[in-house]
Amino acid sequence: MDFAQTVDETGGLSEEVSESREKTLDLCTCPGCPTHLDGDWLVGYCFPTIGSSESISNEAGCICGNCPVYLENDLEHGYYCTRGSELEQSG
């Protein structure tokens, strides 16, 4: 799936994107990251419709490179929780 195509013609998430988002959330390793804050309920920051965290500001290490979502989607960046999704970081 192309991360750049996250919305359908009605402006909502397509079924394919919704399924991909759920898979991302299921496989996400954000809670085990040293940068992740306890109590921050958001995860899956690499997914374009999730965005970066509003509560995480300090980067204390990144485990994105070992995440199944990262590996499965051939992602290239990291610190999605503070720097934005793959799509945002790729410009």
LINTA-V276157 format. One record per pair of residues at least 4 apart in sequence whose C-alpha atoms are under 6 Angstrom apart, sorted by sequence separation. I is the first residue (numbers start at 1). J is the second residue. D is the distance in Angstrom with one decimal. If there is no record, write none. Layout:
# LINTA-V276157
{{I & J & D} {I & J & D}}
This chain:
# LINTA-V276157
{{7 & 11 & 5.5} {8 & 12 & 5.6} {13 & 17 & 5.9} {24 & 28 & 5.8} {68 & 72 & 5.8} {70 & 74 & 6.0} {79 & 83 & 5.8} {80 & 84 & 4.7} {84 & 88 & 5.6} {7 & 12 & 5.3} {8 & 13 & 5.8} {13 & 18 & 6.0} {31 & 36 & 5.9} {45 & 50 & 5.7} {70 & 75 & 5.1} {80 & 85 & 5.2} {7 & 13 & 4.6} {8 & 14 & 5.1} {45 & 51 & 5.6} {7 & 14 & 5.8} {45 & 52 & 5.8} {6 & 17 & 6.0} {30 & 43 & 5.8} {64 & 78 & 5.6} {28 & 44 & 5.6} {62 & 79 & 6.0} {25 & 44 & 5.4} {35 & 59 & 5.3} {35 & 60 & 4.7} {34 & 60 & 5.6} {35 & 61 & 5.7} {34 & 61 & 5.6} {53 & 81 & 5.2} {52 & 81 & 4.4} {33 & 63 & 5.8} {52 & 82 & 5.3} {52 & 84 & 4.8} {51 & 84 & 5.5} {46 & 80 & 5.3} {51 & 85 & 5.8} {45 & 80 & 5.2} {45 & 81 & 5.3} {48 & 85 & 5.2} {29 & 67 & 5.9} {47 & 85 & 5.8} {46 & 85 & 4.4} {45 & 85 & 6.0} {46 & 86 & 5.7}}
